[in-house]
């Protein structure tokens, strides 16, 4: 065989071993069946079983009792405030969290690491401590509440105070979700687009936005989910006035204080189903935008 023949060249090169991804005797992870069984058992005990008990307990009311418990005027008012404030807080975090993540990733300035650590502070603080701090800050005698009330804007013990609290606790979810995506984006791509004549708006719309939208939706969904279930940081600044500043989790707690466990679980089931539907819709939208970005 000649030295330069194709056969000798192919024989001299080492071929990478084939990975049997779908062979019957091999798995990507060893012990797949055991780990899958443990995963299902873990999720069943910690997630599915407690949630199913909510439905079983609410069934004891019967349909008429269930509808009466979940459609009372006080409960409906708490639904409107909980979901409205959660959406408002998540939207504000989606806007300003994007700005915070952009500044922390793209700029170097004194105190950047301190600012980056402060983003996680709402997660580290106990919710009761956050609620007391926000109430003291935005009350009539607070550092921020006093000038705001002098300007005719009251925050504490109003629905606006609920939005402020939910915005406070949801910020880290948006920032920490967007940061890895922004770090993975190569600034040279933006420079190349600019050198080809693209303006700032075109660079943002054609280069940055397709990569950021799926992560932004993830951060928005996480902030929304946290806001819907928040209790400790809200009860202090809201004032808990019936039909005005009561959130749904507080109504559930008041039902439990009255030993109305079935009524509390009925309200919890409505929150659970509605929250699941909202988050499922956001996840579907996120998957659609991701596929569209890959296709483009």
Secondary structure in CASP SS format (residue, H / E / C, confidence):
PFRMAT SS
TARGET T0000
AUTHOR 0000-0000-0000
METHOD secondary structure of the structure
MODEL  1
X C 1.00
X C 1.00
X C 1.00
X C 1.00
X C 1.00
X H 1.00
X H 1.00
X H 1.00
X H 1.00
X H 1.00
X H 1.00
X H 1.00
X C 1.00
X C 1.00
X C 1.00
X C 1.00
X C 1.00
X C 1.00
X C 1.00
X C 1.00
X C 1.00
X C 1.00
X C 1.00
X C 1.00
X C 1.00
X C 1.00
X C 1.00
X C 1.00
X C 1.00
X C 1.00
X C 1.00
X H 1.00
X H 1.00
X H 1.00
X H 1.00
X H 1.00
X H 1.00
X H 1.00
X H 1.00
X H 1.00
X H 1.00
X H 1.00
X H 1.00
X H 1.00
X H 1.00
X H 1.00
X H 1.00
X H 1.00
X H 1.00
X H 1.00
X H 1.00
X H 1.00
X H 1.00
X H 1.00
X H 1.00
X H 1.00
X H 1.00
X H 1.00
X H 1.00
X C 1.00
X C 1.00
X H 1.00
X H 1.00
X H 1.00
X H 1.00
X H 1.00
X H 1.00
X H 1.00
X H 1.00
X H 1.00
X C 1.00
X C 1.00
X H 1.00
X H 1.00
X H 1.00
X H 1.00
X H 1.00
X H 1.00
X H 1.00
X H 1.00
X H 1.00
X H 1.00
X H 1.00
X H 1.00
X H 1.00
X H 1.00
X H 1.00
X H 1.00
X H 1.00
X H 1.00
X H 1.00
X H 1.00
X H 1.00
X H 1.00
X H 1.00
X H 1.00
X H 1.00
X H 1.00
X H 1.00
X H 1.00
X H 1.00
X H 1.00
X H 1.00
X H 1.00
X H 1.00
X H 1.00
X C 1.00
X C 1.00
X C 1.00
X C 1.00
X C 1.00
X H 1.00
X H 1.00
X H 1.00
X H 1.00
X H 1.00
X H 1.00
X H 1.00
X H 1.00
X C 1.00
X H 1.00
X H 1.00
X H 1.00
X H 1.00
X C 1.00
X C 1.00
X H 1.00
X H 1.00
X H 1.00
X H 1.00
X H 1.00
X H 1.00
X H 1.00
X H 1.00
X H 1.00
X H 1.00
X H 1.00
X H 1.00
X C 1.00
X C 1.00
X C 1.00
X C 1.00
X C 1.00
X C 1.00
X H 1.00
X H 1.00
X H 1.00
X H 1.00
X H 1.00
X H 1.00
X C 1.00
X C 1.00
X C 1.00
X C 1.00
X C 1.00
X C 1.00
X C 1.00
X C 1.00
X H 1.00
X H 1.00
X H 1.00
X H 1.00
X H 1.00
X H 1.00
X H 1.00
X H 1.00
X H 1.00
X H 1.00
X H 1.00
X H 1.00
X H 1.00
X H 1.00
X H 1.00
X H 1.00
X H 1.00
X H 1.00
X H 1.00
X H 1.00
X H 1.00
X H 1.00
X H 1.00
X H 1.00
X H 1.00
X H 1.00
X C 1.00
X C 1.00
X H 1.00
X H 1.00
X H 1.00
X H 1.00
X H 1.00
X H 1.00
X H 1.00
X H 1.00
X H 1.00
X C 1.00
X C 1.00
X C 1.00
X C 1.00
X H 1.00
X H 1.00
X H 1.00
X H 1.00
X H 1.00
X H 1.00
X H 1.00
X H 1.00
X H 1.00
X H 1.00
X H 1.00
X H 1.00
X H 1.00
X H 1.00
X H 1.00
X H 1.00
X H 1.00
X H 1.00
X H 1.00
X H 1.00
X H 1.00
X H 1.00
X H 1.00
X H 1.00
X H 1.00
X H 1.00
X H 1.00
X H 1.00
X H 1.00
X C 1.00
X C 1.00
X C 1.00
X H 1.00
X H 1.00
X H 1.00
X H 1.00
X H 1.00
X H 1.00
X H 1.00
X C 1.00
X C 1.00
X C 1.00
X C 1.00
X C 1.00
X C 1.00
X C 1.00
X C 1.00
X C 1.00
X H 1.00
X H 1.00
X H 1.00
X H 1.00
X H 1.00
X H 1.00
X H 1.00
X H 1.00
X H 1.00
X H 1.00
X C 1.00
X C 1.00
X C 1.00
X H 1.00
X H 1.00
X H 1.00
X H 1.00
X H 1.00
X H 1.00
X H 1.00
X H 1.00
X H 1.00
X H 1.00
X H 1.00
X H 1.00
X H 1.00
X H 1.00
X H 1.00
X H 1.00
X H 1.00
X H 1.00
X H 1.00
X H 1.00
X H 1.00
X H 1.00
X H 1.00
X H 1.00
X H 1.00
X H 1.00
X H 1.00
X H 1.00
X H 1.00
X H 1.00
X H 1.00
X H 1.00
X H 1.00
X H 1.00
X H 1.00
X C 1.00
END
